[in-house]
Amino acid sequence: MARFRIENAGPGRVAATGELDFATAAEALAAGLRLIGTGQSLTADLAGITAGDSAGLAVLVEWLSVARARGVALRYANVPAQILAIARISDLDELLLGQGA
């Protein structure tokens, strides 16, 4: 089974690794939500994501929604090309790349 991992990577940063897809979406959603605090700024580095699909995109969108509700400015760095391509055809690329713009 594909594995997903997200962990603290220093002040205001988390790093995600592995596959962010249908097989790992529930695990990824829960793990990411545990790391989103309140009233802070957080950057999620996605450089370690090796594969992704529309379920992975849905996880990223949900993280943004929860972060906003908690008053957290969440930004993504190094969004994988596969997920970004799906975001573009879904007209969600500005949401992923334009946070804080």
Buried (B, 14 or more C-beta within 10 A) or exposed (E): EEEBEBEEBEEBBBBBBBBBBBBBBEBBBEBBBEBBEEEBEBBBBBEBBBBBBBBBBBBBBBBBEBBEEBEBBBBBEBBBEBBBEBBEEEEBBEBBBEBEE
